[in-house]
Amino acid sequence: MQIAGGILRMALATLIAGLAHPAAADAVGSGIVIGTHGEILTNAHVVERCAKISVHLSPGISEAAALVARDQGNDLAVIRINSSPPAIAAFREGRPIRPGDAVVALGYPLSGLLASSVNLSVGNVSALAGLSDDQRFFQISAPVQPGSSGGPLLDASGHLVGIVTAKLNAAQVARMTGDIPQNVNFAIKAEVVRAFLDSKGISYRAAKSDQEMAAADIGDMARPFTAHIRCHRSNAVSAGATSPSQASPAPAVPPTPPAPPRQESTGAQELFRRGEAAFAAMKLSDALRSFRQAAEEGHSDAMNKVGIMYAMGQGVEADAATAMGWFRQAAEKGNIYAMGNIGELYAKGDGVAKDCDAAREWLTKAAAGGLASAQQYLHSGFEGLCRW
């Protein structure tokens, strides 16, 4: 019996949002500590429309977190806390994962109903693709529930191979087929996650997987870097609310800052380093100031960073059109990260009219320059990205 791919994708989409525990006032999900500066990886839908984000890494201790980067097309996001994390996950290096390989999933499912501690489940990789043969995903048999979103999927060495994202809507599929699917769950592959982190300039660790550990030992190792995330939603931040960039139409022509000099100076490099340090310390206004100064001296990475901060509303009101202007300046200087960001904005219709042909053109340029995230989009995820 064949089922239309669009119907299956709809069944999945229903639960992509549902895996973050639905609550009237807030939503709950899981996350993975990946950076020494407190960076935590999760799903974009876990931290959608949050007035405030809080993170629990230790029992009874809650920390505020800020959104650092987001890719809605691949349902990925990074948030950051100010304290030093107790442990950091490492991505798997070595031979590729295979169907049948054992995996361990951790997270905080059904928060408030099940145990408040990290839950662990064990399963296998069922397939190397998701619904409609989507190469961005693994299909896994490890049980997951609402609240598991954003949690780590680990191999037998305790290294990160994916991020738990969704499960098939068994009730909906049963209504369509007359059969109840069992243990059909999905995780975003580590290579997609790493491409996203690379495109945003976020550092992470990797280690060779050369040992087999018991699931209990993997759990002991992973609990300190598995985060409980709560997205607090005020009345002002509701499903119908719009972001500043959505509240009014974008200008027909993206505003372009003054053209910078062609040469990158030593002073520009120092300003860029100051901006990076300020950003890591969550001093976003200082970071934006330093990045702008470096950009005005011709530093293309700084131009790209300013664009990202405008796109994300970090230290400034979100403005996708202004972000596009900065990305274009950086791209004119050959910055492949900016090229990739332009492609993403065209694909999403942010700050510019949605144009999948233009998106493909810019992503192709970025991919030709060696940008892994653009190569990944074009290889397996472009059509899904452009639908967003």
N, C-alpha and C positions, 0 to 999 in steps of 0.2 A: 504494500500500500504506500503510495507516494503522498507527501504532504507539501504544500507550497512553502518555499523557503520564507516568504514574507510572513506567513502565519506562524511558523516556528520562531522567527525572529521576534514577533510580537509576544509570543509566549515567554521568551527569554527576557525581553525588555520589561515585562510586567514584574519580574522578580529582580532585575538589576536594581530597581529602586526599592523593592521590598526587602532586600537583604540588610539594609540599614533599618534597624528596628523601628517601625512606624509608631510615632507618638504624637499627641496633639501639640505639645509645646516644644519638643526637641526630638532628635534622632540619635541613635547609638550605633557605633560600628567599631571596627578594630583597625590597628595600624602596626607598622613595622619600623623600628628605629634603624635608620640606615646611615646616619652621619654623625660625626663627632661633635658637631655644633648643634645637635638636638633635632636634626631633620627626621621626620617621620613620614613614611610612605603610606598612602591609603587610597581608597577609591574616591573619585570626584563626587559621586553621589552621596557619600558619607558626610561631606563638609559643604553641601550645597545650601545656600541661603542662610548661613549661620550669622547670628548677631554676635555670638561668642563661641569659641571652641575651647573645650577643656580636655585634658589628657591625664589618665591615671597610669603610671608605670609602677607605683608602689601602693600597697593597700592603704587607703585612708588619705592619700596625698594627691591633691589635684593641682595641675599646673595649667596656666593659660597658654594657648598656642595661637600662632598667626599663620594664615595661608601664604605660602611661598610661591607655589607654582601649580598649574592645573592644566590638564588636557582632557576636555570633556569627550572628545571623539573616542579616546581609548579608556575613558573612565578612570583616570589617574590623577592624583594630587599629592603634593608634599606640604606638610605643615611643619612648624618649628617651635620648640620650647626653648626657654632661656637657660635651663640647667643642663649639666653634663649628664648624658644618659648612662645607666648602669651597664649596658651591653649594647653591641651593635651587630646586626645581621650581616652575613657575607653572602654574596651571590655565588652560585655554583660555577666552577671552572672545570674544564675537562670534556669528556665525551658527552654528546647530547643525551638528554633524557629519552627513554624509550617506552613504548606502550608496555605495560606490565610492571614497570618500576614502582617500588613502594614509595608512598609519599605520606607526610604528616601535615595536617592542617591545625592551626591554632587560632583562637579568637574568643570573642565574648558574645556567644549567641544567646538570644532571648534574655537580654539583661533585665534583671528584676524578677525573672521567673526561675531560671536555672541558677547554678552556683555562681557566685560573684567572682570567683577566681577564673583564670584562663582555662578554657575547655580545649581538649585535645581529641582529634579523631584521626583514624588511620584508614588508608585506602590505597588505590593504585591509579596510575595514569591509564585511562581507558582508551584515549585517542589523542593524536597530536594536532587535532583541529576541533573547533567548536561548531556551532550551528551553521548550516550551509557551507561547511568546509572552511570556516573562518580561521585562517592560519595564526591569528593573534592569540588564540586560546588553546589550552589543554582541556580535555574532558576528563574529569576525575570521579572516582567512586567514594572518596572520603566524604562523610556526611557533613553538611553545612546547614545553617539555619539563619533566620533574620538576626543581624548583629555580627555575623561572621565576615561581612564585607570588609575588605582591606587587610585581612589577616594573612600571615605567611603560609605558603605552601613549601614544605621543606623536603629535601631528599634524604637518603639514608645516612649522609654525613652531617645533616643538620644545616645544610646550605640552601639558600633561597632559589627556588626554581619557578616560582610564580606567586601571584597575589590573588587570593580567593575573591571572586567577583559575583557569581550568580549561580542559580540552580534552575533547572527546567520547571516550569509551572505544571506540576503533575496533574492537577485537577483540570486545567484547561486542555492539556494534551489528551487526557482520558476522555473528555467530552468529544474531542475531534476524532479519536481513533478507537475508542472503546477499550483501550488498554492503559494501565497505570505504569508509567515509566518509573524505574527504581534507580536511585543513586546516580542520577545524571546531573552533575554539577560542573562548574567551569571556573578556571583560573586564567588570568592574563599571564602569558609567558614572560619569563625573566628578560629575554632579549628585547621585548617591546618596552618593558619597564626601563631597562638600561638605556635604550635609545632616547626615551623621554628624559631621563635624568641627564644624559649627555647633552641634549639640546638645550637644557636649562642651566648647564654649568654646575650641576650638583654632584659632589664627589660621593663615592661609595666604595665599599670593600668587596673583594672577590677572593675566593680560595678554592683550591683544587679539592674535588670530592674523591677521596681515596680510601675511605673506610666505611664500614657498616655499623651503625649504632642501633641499640634497642630504642623503640619508640619512646619509652619512659625516659631514657637518657637524652634523647632529642628534646623532649618536653622540658626537662630540667635546664637545658642549655638555652632554649628559646623563650621561656617565660619572661626573663628580664627584658627582652627586646620586643615583646608583643604588647602593644598599647591598647588601652580601652579609651575610645574617643567618644565624646558627647558633643553634639552640635546643638547649641541653645538657640532657639528661634523665638524672637519677640513677635508681638503683633505686627510690628512694622516689617518684619522679614517673613513673609508668608509666601505661599505658592503663587499668589498673584502679584507679588511685589516685583518691581523691576530694578535693575541696577542703574547707577547714574548714566552709564553709556546707553542704556535702553530707554531711558525716560524721554529723550527727544531724538529726532532723526539726526544721523551723522551728516556732517557737511558733505556736499557733493565732491569737493576736492579736499583730501586730507591735508591739514595744515602742516607745513614743512618748516622746521626751525632754520635759522641762518646757516648757510653752507659753511662747513668747517674747512680749515686748511687741509691740503692733501697729505702732508707728512705727519706721522705720529711722533711726538717729541718725548724726551725723557720725562719732562714734567707731566705730560699726559699719562704716561704709564704710572707715575707715582700717584696721581689723582685717582686713576682707576683702582690701584691697590688700596687706597684709602676708602674708596667706595665699597670695595669688596669686604674690607674689615668692618665698616659701619653696617653693611647689610647683614653680615654674620652676627653682629651684636644687636640686630633688630632696631638699629637707629636709622629708620627708613628715610627720614627727611635729610639727614646728613649724607646718607648713601646716594640719594637722588641728586643732591647738590654736587657731590664729588663726581658722579658719573656724567652729569651735564657739563661740568667744567672740562672733564677729559674729552667728552664728545666734541665740544667746541674747539678743542685743539686737534681734532682729527682722529681720535681713537675709535676705531670701528666697533670694538667689543663694548666700549662704553655707550656708543649709540644704541647698540642692540639691548644693553641692560636698561637704558632709559625707556626704550620701547616696551620692554617686558614690564617695567614698573607701571607705566601708563596702562598697559593692557590689563594688568592684574589689580590696579588700584592700590599699589603699595607706596605709601608716603605721599600719594596724590590722588585726586579723584579719578576714577577709572575713565579712560577716554580712548577707545579703540582706534578712532581716526587719527589722533595724535600719535598713538603707538605706531600706526602704519607709516606715518611720516618719518619717524626715527628709523624704523626698520629699512625703509627705502634708502635713506642716506647711508646706512651701514652696508646695505647690499651693493650700492654703487661703488663701494670701496672693496668689494669682493668678499664680504663677510657671509659665510655659508649659513651660519646660525640665523642671521637676519633673513636670508633667502627662504629658509625653511619656515620662519615665522610668518613671512608674507604669504607663502603658500597656504599656511594654516588659516590665516585670516580670510583669504579669498574663499577657502573651502567652507568656512563657517559663516561668511557674510558679515564679519565684524569689522567696522570701520571702513568698509568698502562694499560695493554691491557683490553679492555672492556670484562667483564665476569659477566653475570647476575646471574649465580649460586653463584659465590663468593660474589656478592653484596647482594644476599638474605641471605647468611650465616652470613655475618657481621651485616646486619640489624637485623637479628633474634637474634644475641648475644646482640646487643644494646637494642632491645625491651625487651628481657628477663631481662635486667638490669634495666628496667623502663624508657628508653628514649622514650618520647611521640612522637617525630617526626618519629622515626623508627617504632613505633607501627602504626602510621598513614600511613606511606608508605606501610607497609605490608598489612594493612587493606583495603586500597582503592586506593593507588596511585602507587604501586610498578611497575606494568607493564608499566604505562606511564612514570615513572621515568627512567626505564631501556631503553626505546625507545630513550630517549634523549642521 
